[in-house]
Amino acid sequence: MNEISLSDDANKTGMLDVGTHCGFCQQLDFLTFHCKHCNGDFCSQHRSIKEHHCPHPPKTETQTEVPTSRGNGGDYLKILLPEDSATRVQKGHTLHSPQPTGKDILGASTKNENALSKLIKFFQAKKKLSNYNEKISKSKNRSPVYMLASIKKSAKGDNNIPVDKRMYIKCYVIDDNVDNEPTDIFINNTWSLGKTLDYLASSLGVSNNNTSFKTTDEEQLFLCKNKKGGSDSFDMESIECLDLSLRVQKALVNLEVVYLVRGHKFR
């Protein structure tokens, strides 16, 4: 990389000698534009042939032709923008890439059913357990006030959370063991759901690598809920993958049942 030198004046003032003076207005510019017709360097305001009154305008090209940039300001910009041009072009291509259609969409939707399939299998297995159905019928006969008082006795959580900010929920960890029982836990109703996911995973000993750039789609951890309530009543549309940017108090209520599940996001 070329070194940026200090001129005599710059040595006195301590300023870097970068940029080039515009050939038209003499203003110092860090990224001047070179006119191939008159061989002059100009600032962005006078870069076009018309704006700097080019003495050798092209005969066949339009007067709005914009000269190419040049000047030692390029070295200055390399310091500010170290990313190489190939990377920027690749990013631009990615942003403008067409959305998958036809066969591509079918393949993507098949993968996206991963996390949903785990929840469906879990609900189906739970529903088959006779003792579980008995628990459901008994719990339905209890009032919300009684159930909230009961969960407050067993719930664990961060004691630093103010009492008036606590929300009491039940959390299942979805894995191959359908006999898992939910954990009673309290969270802060001012948290984001993203922070809640991190807290639940940490408290329940679940590996969470969501913030790692190396994490694959299959390793992503999601927080879900059944909009119809417990595991005894569900369908494809009632299972919701929660938006982690939302606040707890906007998405959940006391006695809510949530599910930590790993896999492709399904919705």
Backbone as CSV, one residue per row, in Angstrom:
resi,resn,N_x,N_y,N_z,CA_x,CA_y,CA_z,C_x,C_y,C_z
1,MET,0.847,-1.201,0.000,0.000,0.000,0.000,0.882,1.250,0.000
2,ASN,0.549,2.197,-0.850,1.326,3.428,-0.932,1.179,4.234,0.340
3,GLU,2.282,4.824,0.778,2.230,5.650,1.968,1.693,7.035,1.648
4,ILE,0.987,7.599,2.593,0.470,8.959,2.443,1.462,9.891,3.111
5,SER,2.098,10.731,2.322,3.170,11.577,2.841,2.637,12.909,3.335
6,LEU,3.476,13.586,4.101,3.141,14.912,4.601,3.948,15.960,3.837
7,SER,3.269,16.965,3.343,3.955,18.043,2.654,4.590,18.963,3.697
8,ASP,5.367,19.964,3.232,5.994,20.905,4.158,4.955,21.636,4.978
9,ASP,3.886,22.088,4.268,2.828,22.804,4.979,2.110,21.864,5.939
10,ALA,1.969,20.606,5.464,1.250,19.652,6.304,2.043,19.345,7.554
11,ASN,3.407,19.316,7.410,4.243,19.035,8.564,4.060,20.109,9.635
12,LYS,3.833,21.342,9.180,3.663,22.448,10.112,2.304,22.384,10.800
13,THR,1.293,21.949,10.052,-0.054,21.940,10.614,-0.440,20.598,11.195
14,GLY,0.332,19.551,10.837,0.017,18.222,11.340,-1.106,17.551,10.570
15,MET,-1.460,18.070,9.388,-2.550,17.509,8.592,-1.985,16.664,7.462
16,LEU,-2.700,15.628,7.110,-2.284,14.762,6.013,-2.444,15.474,4.670
17,ASP,-1.471,15.229,3.782,-1.535,15.820,2.440,-2.256,14.834,1.535
18,VAL,-3.566,14.872,1.586,-4.367,13.977,0.767,-5.325,14.806,-0.069
19,GLY,-5.807,14.199,-1.151,-6.737,14.892,-2.019,-6.048,15.679,-3.110
20,THR,-6.856,16.200,-4.021,-6.364,16.977,-5.156,-7.250,18.192,-5.337
21,HIS,-6.640,19.305,-5.736,-7.421,20.519,-5.973,-8.151,20.440,-7.302
22,CYS,-9.411,20.842,-7.275,-10.227,20.845,-8.490,-9.616,21.815,-9.508
23,GLY,-9.501,21.379,-10.767,-8.919,22.212,-11.814,-9.797,23.386,-12.189
24,PHE,-11.039,23.416,-11.713,-11.947,24.500,-12.074,-12.111,25.502,-10.928
25,CYS,-12.406,24.993,-9.711,-12.649,25.902,-8.590,-11.535,25.883,-7.553
26,GLN,-10.546,25.031,-7.743,-9.384,24.910,-6.850,-9.742,24.393,-5.457
27,GLN,-10.944,23.869,-5.300,-11.337,23.315,-4.004,-10.663,21.971,-3.801
28,LEU,-10.182,21.711,-2.574,-9.533,20.443,-2.261,-10.591,19.352,-2.136
29,ASP,-10.379,18.250,-2.852,-11.341,17.143,-2.850,-10.582,15.842,-2.660
30,PHE,-11.075,14.986,-1.785,-10.402,13.719,-1.512,-10.638,12.685,-2.615
31,LEU,-11.673,12.865,-3.402,-11.949,11.917,-4.482,-12.298,12.705,-5.738
32,THR,-11.278,13.099,-6.455,-11.491,13.887,-7.664,-11.809,12.989,-8.844
33,PHE,-12.354,13.602,-9.895,-12.729,12.880,-11.103,-11.841,13.347,-12.267
34,HIS,-11.332,12.398,-13.010,-10.402,12.709,-14.094,-11.142,12.735,-15.427
35,CYS,-10.961,13.811,-16.144,-11.571,13.947,-17.469,-10.568,13.465,-18.518
36,LYS,-10.952,12.476,-19.283,-10.032,11.911,-20.275,-9.884,12.808,-21.500
37,HIS,-10.765,13.795,-21.636,-10.715,14.660,-22.819,-9.744,15.829,-22.638
38,CYS,-9.747,16.437,-21.460,-8.836,17.569,-21.222,-7.726,17.223,-20.226
39,ASN,-7.761,15.980,-19.739,-6.733,15.486,-18.826,-6.675,16.280,-17.516
40,GLY,-7.827,16.785,-17.068,-7.873,17.546,-15.817,-8.574,16.774,-14.720
41,ASP,-8.337,17.202,-13.478,-8.975,16.573,-12.318,-9.952,17.573,-11.700
42,PHE,-11.155,17.098,-11.375,-12.207,17.999,-10.920,-12.963,17.415,-9.731
43,CYS,-13.558,18.318,-8.925,-14.357,17.896,-7.781,-15.696,17.356,-8.270
44,SER,-16.485,16.835,-7.349,-17.762,16.239,-7.734,-18.720,17.264,-8.336
45,GLN,-18.597,18.537,-7.929,-19.487,19.581,-8.446,-19.173,19.930,-9.899
46,HIS,-17.912,19.777,-10.299,-17.500,20.150,-11.659,-16.972,18.950,-12.443
47,ARG,-17.469,17.768,-12.121,-16.929,16.568,-12.751,-17.418,16.360,-14.191
48,SER,-18.612,16.863,-14.503,-19.115,16.637,-15.860,-18.451,17.607,-16.859
49,ILE,-18.475,17.221,-18.111,-17.863,18.017,-19.173,-18.480,19.404,-19.239
50,LYS,-19.767,19.480,-19.054,-20.467,20.758,-19.135,-20.120,21.655,-17.951
51,GLU,-19.999,21.047,-16.763,-19.803,21.848,-15.549,-18.394,22.441,-15.452
52,HIS,-17.391,21.762,-16.031,-16.044,22.365,-15.976,-15.625,22.982,-17.321
53,HIS,-16.631,23.133,-18.210,-16.402,23.787,-19.507,-15.192,23.180,-20.221
54,CYS,-15.262,21.886,-20.431,-14.149,21.145,-21.034,-13.751,21.771,-22.381
55,PRO,-12.466,22.102,-22.533,-12.022,22.728,-23.790,-11.957,21.733,-24.957
56,HIS,-12.021,20.454,-24.664,-11.967,19.441,-25.719,-13.124,18.461,-25.578
57,PRO,-14.328,18.955,-25.684,-15.489,18.078,-25.515,-15.570,17.063,-26.653
58,PRO,-16.072,15.876,-26.375,-16.208,14.865,-27.437,-17.274,15.282,-28.445
59,LYS,-17.125,14.816,-29.644,-18.074,15.184,-30.697,-19.286,14.261,-30.710
60,THR,-19.092,13.023,-30.338,-20.181,12.052,-30.458,-20.820,11.718,-29.122
61,GLU,-20.098,12.004,-27.999,-20.639,11.666,-26.691,-21.443,12.837,-26.146
62,THR,-22.343,12.539,-25.213,-23.199,13.585,-24.631,-22.409,14.422,-23.639
63,GLN,-22.923,15.633,-23.393,-22.256,16.566,-22.496,-22.405,16.175,-21.036
64,THR,-23.226,15.155,-20.773,-23.435,14.749,-19.379,-22.521,13.612,-18.975
65,GLU,-21.563,13.297,-19.814,-20.644,12.215,-19.484,-19.900,12.549,-18.187
66,VAL,-19.809,11.568,-17.303,-19.150,11.762,-16.015,-17.773,11.133,-16.057
67,PRO,-16.697,11.913,-15.812,-15.350,11.371,-15.810,-15.157,10.361,-14.678
68,THR,-14.105,9.585,-14.809,-13.801,8.586,-13.788,-13.031,9.227,-12.643
69,SER,-13.191,8.628,-11.443,-12.518,9.182,-10.269,-11.063,8.761,-10.230
70,ARG,-10.252,9.613,-9.642,-8.843,9.310,-9.477,-8.271,10.212,-8.388
71,GLY,-6.963,10.203,-8.213,-6.323,11.101,-7.250,-5.817,10.345,-6.045
72,ASN,-4.914,10.972,-5.261,-4.356,10.299,-4.102,-5.376,10.164,-2.983
73,GLY,-6.551,10.748,-3.190,-7.625,10.505,-2.243,-8.019,9.044,-2.251
74,GLY,-7.674,8.320,-3.314,-7.969,6.901,-3.374,-7.282,6.151,-2.263
75,ASP,-6.013,6.535,-1.971,-5.297,5.904,-0.874,-5.988,6.189,0.451
76,TYR,-6.492,7.409,0.568,-7.197,7.801,1.784,-8.461,6.953,1.964
77,LEU,-9.184,6.733,0.848,-10.400,5.957,0.917,-10.131,4.488,1.170
78,LYS,-8.965,4.003,0.736,-8.626,2.610,1.028,-8.503,2.386,2.523
79,ILE,-8.076,3.433,3.238,-7.968,3.322,4.684,-9.361,3.291,5.301
80,LEU,-10.246,4.155,4.788,-11.601,4.233,5.325,-12.451,3.058,4.897
81,LEU,-12.248,2.577,3.666,-13.051,1.491,3.112,-12.135,0.351,2.673
82,PRO,-11.631,-0.448,3.608,-10.675,-1.494,3.260,-11.279,-2.648,2.483
83,GLU,-12.589,-2.753,2.471,-13.225,-3.864,1.772,-12.931,-3.778,0.278
84,ASP,-12.515,-4.882,-0.312,-12.150,-4.856,-1.727,-13.392,-4.804,-2.598
85,SER,-13.196,-4.359,-3.821,-14.317,-4.143,-4.732,-15.029,-5.441,-5.082
86,ALA,-14.301,-6.549,-5.157,-14.925,-7.829,-5.499,-15.963,-8.218,-4.459
87,THR,-15.654,-7.941,-3.189,-16.598,-8.250,-2.129,-17.844,-7.395,-2.248
88,ARG,-17.656,-6.091,-2.568,-18.809,-5.194,-2.697,-19.684,-5.613,-3.874
89,VAL,-19.063,-6.048,-4.960,-19.830,-6.494,-6.127,-20.634,-7.730,-5.774
90,GLN,-20.007,-8.644,-5.023,-20.687,-9.856,-4.631,-21.882,-9.559,-3.739
91,LYS,-21.706,-8.586,-2.816,-22.816,-8.197,-1.946,-23.958,-7.611,-2.763
92,GLY,-23.598,-6.777,-3.735,-24.614,-6.169,-4.570,-25.383,-7.211,-5.356
93,HIS,-24.673,-8.226,-5.838,-25.320,-9.294,-6.583,-26.288,-10.061,-5.694
94,THR,-25.890,-10.283,-4.431,-26.745,-11.015,-3.497,-28.019,-10.257,-3.211
95,LEU,-27.897,-8.938,-3.037,-29.059,-8.124,-2.728,-30.069,-8.112,-3.854
96,HIS,-29.572,-8.204,-5.097,-30.463,-8.110,-6.248,-30.776,-9.475,-6.857
97,SER,-30.376,-10.550,-6.186,-30.641,-11.879,-6.708,-32.133,-12.142,-6.695
98,PRO,-32.668,-12.792,-7.729,-34.107,-13.070,-7.781,-34.506,-14.071,-6.708
99,GLN,-35.748,-13.962,-6.245,-36.253,-14.884,-5.255,-36.483,-16.250,-5.887
100,PRO,-36.280,-17.341,-5.098,-36.457,-18.672,-5.667,-37.896,-18.920,-6.065
101,THR,-38.098,-19.627,-7.146,-39.428,-19.943,-7.628,-39.494,-21.421,-7.968
102,GLY,-40.724,-21.940,-8.136,-40.916,-23.306,-8.594,-40.263,-24.329,-7.703
103,LYS,-39.351,-25.080,-8.277,-38.691,-26.179,-7.573,-37.897,-25.680,-6.388
104,ASP,-37.277,-24.495,-6.489,-36.487,-23.954,-5.388,-37.354,-23.687,-4.160
105,ILE,-38.541,-23.127,-4.378,-39.441,-22.839,-3.269,-39.896,-24.126,-2.604
106,LEU,-40.180,-25.140,-3.402,-40.619,-26.410,-2.859,-39.550,-26.993,-1.950
107,GLY,-38.284,-26.894,-2.386,-37.186,-27.412,-1.579,-37.043,-26.648,-0.286
108,ALA,-37.206,-25.323,-0.348,-37.069,-24.491,0.843,-38.185,-24.774,1.834
109,SER,-39.431,-24.941,1.326,-40.544,-25.163,2.225,-40.423,-26.505,2.925
110,THR,-39.837,-27.496,2.249,-39.644,-28.804,2.871,-38.705,-28.699,4.053
111,LYS,-37.632,-27.922,3.884,-36.679,-27.733,4.972,-37.301,-26.950,6.118
112,ASN,-38.119,-25.976,5.780,-38.683,-25.106,6.799,-39.695,-25.820,7.689
113,GLU,-40.101,-27.021,7.332,-41.043,-27.767,8.150,-40.351,-28.485,9.307
114,ASN,-39.041,-28.384,9.389,-38.285,-29.115,10.390,-38.749,-28.832,11.817
115,ALA,-38.699,-27.564,12.220,-39.084,-27.204,13.580,-40.567,-27.456,13.812
116,LEU,-41.394,-27.192,12.820,-42.827,-27.409,12.937,-43.121,-28.892,13.136
117,SER,-42.422,-29.737,12.388,-42.625,-31.180,12.509,-42.311,-31.663,13.913
118,LYS,-41.257,-31.115,14.509,-40.898,-31.513,15.871,-42.020,-31.179,16.850
119,LEU,-42.603,-29.994,16.696,-43.679,-29.596,17.596,-44.933,-30.445,17.385
120,ILE,-45.272,-30.722,16.131,-46.447,-31.541,15.830,-46.293,-32.934,16.440
121,LYS,-45.116,-33.534,16.256,-44.870,-34.872,16.819,-44.958,-34.836,18.345
122,PHE,-44.451,-33.763,18.930,-44.494,-33.629,20.383,-45.939,-33.548,20.868
123,PHE,-46.748,-32.720,20.220,-48.137,-32.572,20.628,-48.912,-33.883,20.449
124,GLN,-48.648,-34.550,19.340,-49.352,-35.812,19.075,-49.001,-36.861,20.119
125,ALA,-47.740,-36.939,20.474,-47.304,-37.913,21.471,-47.881,-37.580,22.844
126,LYS,-47.902,-36.297,23.182,-48.448,-35.885,24.469,-49.933,-36.219,24.573
127,LYS,-50.622,-36.051,23.478,-52.068,-36.267,23.489,-52.418,-37.733,23.697
128,LYS,-51.502,-38.614,23.307,-51.739,-40.051,23.445,-51.539,-40.549,24.869
129,LEU,-50.846,-39.776,25.673,-50.592,-40.194,27.047,-51.846,-40.001,27.890
130,SER,-52.399,-41.064,28.373,-53.657,-40.981,29.114,-53.513,-40.142,30.373
131,ASN,-52.396,-40.309,31.073,-52.221,-39.543,32.304,-52.090,-38.059,32.031
132,TYR,-51.554,-37.718,30.834,-51.438,-36.310,30.465,-52.818,-35.706,30.233
133,ASN,-53.700,-36.471,29.555,-55.048,-35.984,29.307,-55.820,-35.793,30.610
134,GLU,-55.525,-36.665,31.597,-56.175,-36.521,32.891,-55.722,-35.229,33.574
135,LYS,-54.419,-34.927,33.432,-53.892,-33.691,34.014,-54.530,-32.472,33.358
136,ILE,-54.718,-32.552,32.038,-55.325,-31.427,31.317,-56.740,-31.178,31.818
137,SER,-57.530,-32.263,31.956,-58.921,-32.107,32.375,-59.000,-31.551,33.789
138,LYS,-58.072,-31.963,34.650,-58.069,-31.451,36.011,-57.683,-29.982,36.051
139,SER,-56.670,-29.624,35.244,-56.208,-28.244,35.257,-57.250,-27.288,34.716
140,LYS,-58.092,-27.795,33.782,-59.133,-26.936,33.221,-60.190,-26.577,34.259
141,ASN,-60.306,-27.422,35.291,-61.294,-27.165,36.318,-60.791,-26.177,37.365
142,ARG,-59.503,-25.833,37.273,-58.929,-24.897,38.215,-59.060,-23.471,37.684
143,SER,-59.258,-22.539,38.572,-59.372,-21.148,38.155,-57.993,-20.580,37.858
144,PRO,-57.897,-19.582,36.980,-56.605,-18.946,36.689,-55.931,-18.385,37.931
145,VAL,-56.744,-17.891,38.867,-56.185,-17.325,40.099,-55.483,-18.415,40.897
146,TYR,-56.132,-19.589,40.979,-55.547,-20.709,41.720,-54.277,-21.196,41.024
147,MET,-54.322,-21.293,39.688,-53.179,-21.789,38.934,-51.995,-20.827,39.023
148,LEU,-52.269,-19.512,39.008,-51.199,-18.521,39.113,-50.548,-18.585,40.493
149,ALA,-51.384,-18.738,41.511,-50.850,-18.843,42.876,-49.997,-20.089,43.012
150,SER,-50.402,-21.170,42.326,-49.666,-22.429,42.395,-48.319,-22.334,41.694
151,ILE,-48.308,-21.709,40.512,-47.055,-21.617,39.750,-46.066,-20.665,40.419
152,LYS,-46.573,-19.691,41.153,-45.686,-18.758,41.858,-44.875,-19.479,42.933
153,LYS,-45.447,-20.554,43.487,-44.759,-21.301,44.534,-43.619,-22.151,43.974
154,SER,-43.796,-22.633,42.729,-42.813,-23.561,42.164,-41.874,-22.924,41.144
155,ALA,-42.234,-21.750,40.637,-41.446,-21.143,39.559,-40.077,-20.689,40.050
156,LYS,-39.090,-20.869,39.182,-37.752,-20.367,39.467,-37.458,-19.209,38.521
157,GLY,-36.510,-18.384,38.896,-36.158,-17.237,38.055,-35.144,-16.359,38.754
158,ASP,-34.866,-15.231,38.121,-33.896,-14.276,38.658,-34.565,-13.436,39.751
159,ASN,-34.063,-13.564,40.964,-34.670,-12.842,42.091,-34.500,-11.329,41.986
160,ASN,-33.641,-10.887,41.070,-33.461,-9.446,40.869,-34.592,-8.831,40.058
161,ILE,-35.422,-9.663,39.459,-36.560,-9.137,38.703,-37.595,-8.608,39.691
162,PRO,-38.002,-7.338,39.560,-39.012,-6.786,40.476,-40.286,-7.619,40.453
163,VAL,-40.915,-7.762,41.586,-42.106,-8.601,41.698,-43.204,-8.140,40.738
164,ASP,-43.368,-6.820,40.606,-44.435,-6.309,39.751,-44.123,-6.455,38.258
165,LYS,-42.870,-6.859,37.924,-42.491,-7.048,36.527,-42.433,-8.526,36.134
166,ARG,-42.724,-9.404,37.077,-42.596,-10.839,36.809,-43.789,-11.396,36.042
167,MET,-43.481,-12.213,35.043,-44.513,-12.950,34.319,-44.195,-14.436,34.478
168,TYR,-45.201,-15.201,34.862,-45.020,-16.615,35.166,-45.491,-17.468,33.987
169,ILE,-44.589,-18.292,33.473,-44.897,-19.118,32.305,-44.417,-20.552,32.535
170,LYS,-44.826,-21.428,31.627,-44.335,-22.804,31.607,-43.554,-22.999,30.316
171,CYS,-42.421,-23.664,30.421,-41.574,-23.834,29.232,-41.213,-25.301,29.023
172,TYR,-41.501,-25.800,27.805,-41.088,-27.134,27.396,-39.821,-27.028,26.563
173,VAL,-38.928,-27.974,26.738,-37.782,-28.127,25.836,-38.099,-29.282,24.912
174,ILE,-38.219,-29.003,23.618,-38.625,-30.024,22.657,-37.414,-30.831,22.212
175,ASP,-37.422,-32.116,22.563,-36.383,-33.034,22.092,-37.037,-34.385,21.846
176,ASP,-36.254,-35.444,21.816,-36.801,-36.765,21.505,-37.585,-37.368,22.662
177,ASN,-37.480,-36.789,23.829,-38.168,-37.310,25.007,-39.507,-36.609,25.189
178,VAL,-40.593,-37.294,24.818,-41.920,-36.671,24.894,-42.468,-36.680,26.314
179,ASP,-41.776,-37.366,27.220,-42.227,-37.410,28.606,-41.782,-36.188,29.397
180,ASN,-41.089,-35.274,28.738,-40.620,-34.066,29.409,-41.784,-33.297,30.020
181,GLU,-41.577,-32.804,31.218,-42.567,-31.964,31.857,-42.133,-30.510,31.717
182,PRO,-43.072,-29.572,31.701,-42.692,-28.160,31.574,-42.041,-27.648,32.852
183,THR,-41.222,-26.650,32.694,-40.581,-25.993,33.834,-41.324,-24.704,34.142
184,ASP,-41.708,-24.533,35.394,-42.341,-23.278,35.822,-41.235,-22.249,36.050
185,ILE,-41.364,-21.126,35.412,-40.306,-20.120,35.474,-40.916,-18.725,35.352
186,PHE,-40.286,-17.740,35.955,-40.778,-16.372,35.780,-39.717,-15.537,35.071
187,ILE,-40.198,-14.615,34.239,-39.337,-13.749,33.430,-39.758,-12.305,33.636
188,ASN,-38.989,-11.390,33.079,-39.306,-9.967,33.188,-40.188,-9.568,32.005
189,ASN,-41.343,-8.988,32.291,-42.268,-8.662,31.198,-41.804,-7.490,30.338
190,THR,-40.687,-6.835,30.726,-40.136,-5.761,29.895,-39.036,-6.265,28.962
191,TRP,-38.628,-7.520,29.112,-37.595,-8.084,28.242,-38.109,-8.231,26.813
192,SER,-37.166,-8.313,25.882,-37.523,-8.735,24.536,-37.627,-10.249,24.536
193,LEU,-38.317,-10.804,23.549,-38.419,-12.262,23.464,-37.069,-12.887,23.135
194,GLY,-36.204,-12.103,22.474,-34.856,-12.599,22.196,-34.081,-12.832,23.483
195,LYS,-34.156,-11.861,24.398,-33.488,-12.013,25.689,-34.141,-13.131,26.493
196,THR,-35.450,-13.269,26.365,-36.166,-14.334,27.062,-35.699,-15.700,26.583
197,LEU,-35.540,-15.842,25.264,-35.031,-17.113,24.721,-33.659,-17.433,25.309
198,ASP,-32.780,-16.446,25.320,-31.432,-16.652,25.867,-31.500,-17.054,27.339
199,TYR,-32.377,-16.399,28.083,-32.498,-16.670,29.513,-33.044,-18.082,29.757
200,LEU,-34.081,-18.456,29.002,-34.670,-19.782,29.159,-33.663,-20.874,28.816
201,ALA,-32.939,-20.673,27.710,-31.951,-21.659,27.294,-30.871,-21.823,28.364
202,SER,-30.409,-20.701,28.905,-29.376,-20.746,29.943,-29.892,-21.415,31.211
203,SER,-31.106,-21.077,31.601,-31.676,-21.613,32.839,-31.972,-23.103,32.735
204,LEU,-32.331,-23.560,31.537,-32.732,-24.955,31.360,-31.613,-25.818,30.785
205,GLY,-30.413,-25.240,30.634,-29.270,-26.013,30.172,-29.342,-26.410,28.705
206,VAL,-29.952,-25.553,27.887,-30.078,-25.833,26.458,-28.997,-25.074,25.689
207,SER,-28.273,-25.776,24.835,-27.227,-25.133,24.035,-27.839,-24.084,23.118
208,ASN,-27.256,-22.888,23.140,-27.792,-21.777,22.360,-26.657,-21.065,21.630
209,ASN,-26.581,-21.266,20.333,-25.544,-20.633,19.512,-26.138,-19.699,18.472
210,ASN,-27.303,-19.122,18.786,-27.997,-18.282,17.811,-27.181,-17.084,17.354
211,THR,-26.317,-16.563,18.213,-25.562,-15.356,17.867,-24.277,-15.659,17.111
212,SER,-23.944,-16.932,16.953,-22.710,-17.306,16.251,-22.945,-17.343,14.748
213,PHE,-22.015,-16.744,13.985,-22.166,-16.741,12.526,-21.948,-18.129,11.945
214,LYS,-21.392,-19.037,12.737,-21.144,-20.405,12.266,-22.363,-21.311,12.441
215,THR,-23.397,-20.821,13.131,-24.574,-21.638,13.404,-25.352,-21.907,12.126
216,THR,-25.659,-23.165,11.859,-26.430,-23.548,10.675,-27.916,-23.386,10.955
217,ASP,-28.724,-23.487,9.888,-30.170,-23.361,10.042,-30.722,-24.437,10.984
218,GLU,-30.153,-25.643,10.892,-30.635,-26.740,11.722,-30.352,-26.521,13.204
219,GLU,-29.347,-25.690,13.515,-28.947,-25.459,14.905,-29.640,-24.259,15.536
220,GLN,-30.424,-23.520,14.749,-31.105,-22.344,15.281,-32.128,-22.746,16.339
221,LEU,-32.212,-21.944,17.384,-33.143,-22.185,18.480,-34.280,-21.171,18.384
222,PHE,-35.520,-21.650,18.499,-36.684,-20.784,18.379,-37.573,-20.903,19.609
223,LEU,-38.328,-19.850,19.840,-39.302,-19.815,20.926,-40.686,-19.807,20.292
224,CYS,-41.489,-20.791,20.636,-42.798,-20.944,19.999,-43.899,-21.033,21.040
225,LYS,-45.130,-20.878,20.561,-46.287,-21.080,21.434,-47.449,-21.608,20.605
226,ASN,-48.402,-22.199,21.292,-49.609,-22.699,20.651,-50.728,-21.712,20.943
227,LYS,-51.212,-21.044,19.923,-52.214,-19.996,20.123,-53.539,-20.546,20.650
228,LYS,-53.722,-21.876,20.564,-54.946,-22.483,21.076,-54.814,-22.908,22.532
229,GLY,-53.624,-22.707,23.094,-53.446,-23.044,24.499,-52.474,-24.180,24.683
230,GLY,-52.904,-25.230,25.392,-52.045,-26.359,25.720,-51.814,-27.288,24.551
231,SER,-51.175,-28.418,24.843,-50.806,-29.373,23.799,-51.968,-30.260,23.378
232,ASP,-53.100,-30.160,24.070,-54.239,-31.036,23.739,-55.010,-30.527,22.541
233,SER,-54.856,-29.265,22.195,-55.581,-28.685,21.066,-54.595,-27.900,20.205
234,PHE,-54.433,-28.320,18.958,-53.463,-27.666,18.082,-53.772,-27.973,16.627
235,ASP,-53.244,-27.140,15.749,-53.239,-27.418,14.313,-52.065,-26.665,13.699
236,MET,-51.887,-26.796,12.401,-50.729,-26.205,11.732,-50.693,-24.697,11.893
237,GLU,-51.871,-24.065,11.893,-51.929,-22.616,11.941,-51.824,-22.061,13.357
238,SER,-52.103,-22.893,14.355,-52.101,-22.387,15.735,-50.697,-22.319,16.324
239,ILE,-49.750,-23.046,15.730,-48.385,-23.044,16.243,-47.645,-21.837,15.679
240,GLU,-47.142,-21.003,16.556,-46.530,-19.742,16.144,-45.077,-19.658,16.602
241,CYS,-44.207,-19.327,15.669,-42.810,-19.048,15.994,-42.731,-17.563,16.345
242,LEU,-42.382,-17.251,17.575,-42.486,-15.879,18.066,-41.409,-14.968,17.491
243,ASP,-41.794,-13.734,17.243,-40.875,-12.702,16.772,-40.031,-12.238,17.956
244,LEU,-38.724,-12.513,17.899,-37.853,-12.251,19.043,-37.614,-10.770,19.305
245,SER,-38.057,-9.911,18.414,-37.896,-8.473,18.639,-39.020,-7.896,19.499
246,LEU,-40.093,-8.654,19.681,-41.232,-8.175,20.464,-40.929,-8.204,21.951
247,ARG,-41.649,-7.387,22.695,-41.552,-7.385,24.153,-42.422,-8.504,24.711
248,VAL,-41.998,-9.034,25.853,-42.732,-10.124,26.497,-44.188,-9.745,26.725
249,GLN,-44.415,-8.538,27.253,-45.770,-8.129,27.604,-46.673,-7.951,26.380
250,LYS,-46.084,-7.894,25.191,-46.865,-7.773,23.967,-47.199,-9.128,23.350
251,ALA,-46.472,-10.171,23.741,-46.631,-11.467,23.090,-47.105,-12.584,24.012
252,LEU,-46.866,-12.424,25.321,-47.196,-13.495,26.262,-48.061,-12.962,27.405
253,VAL,-48.676,-13.907,28.122,-49.465,-13.569,29.318,-49.085,-14.553,30.410
254,ASN,-49.490,-14.266,31.623,-49.258,-15.195,32.725,-49.876,-16.558,32.412
255,LEU,-49.186,-17.619,32.809,-49.590,-19.011,32.614,-49.432,-19.472,31.165
256,GLU,-48.797,-18.653,30.326,-48.555,-19.040,28.930,-47.607,-20.240,28.894
257,VAL,-47.825,-21.131,27.914,-46.938,-22.272,27.696,-46.107,-21.994,26.447
258,VAL,-44.790,-22.017,26.594,-43.904,-21.774,25.459,-43.022,-22.996,25.238
259,TYR,-42.433,-23.055,24.030,-41.655,-24.224,23.640,-40.326,-23.782,23.039
260,LEU,-39.244,-24.314,23.570,-37.921,-24.112,22.982,-37.687,-25.250,21.993
261,VAL,-37.526,-24.905,20.724,-37.373,-25.935,19.701,-36.250,-25.546,18.748
262,ARG,-35.496,-26.538,18.327,-34.378,-26.297,17.434,-34.714,-26.791,16.027
263,GLY,-34.304,-26.017,15.017,-34.549,-26.431,13.631,-34.787,-25.243,12.742
264,HIS,-35.198,-25.509,11.495,-35.478,-24.439,10.544,-36.692,-23.646,10.982
265,LYS,-36.635,-22.336,10.765,-37.802,-21.501,11.054,-38.900,-21.848,10.060
266,PHE,-40.113,-22.060,10.573,-41.191,-22.512,9.695,-42.142,-21.419,9.298
267,ARG,-42.126,-20.260,9.981,-43.026,-19.182,9.610,-42.484,-17.875,10.124
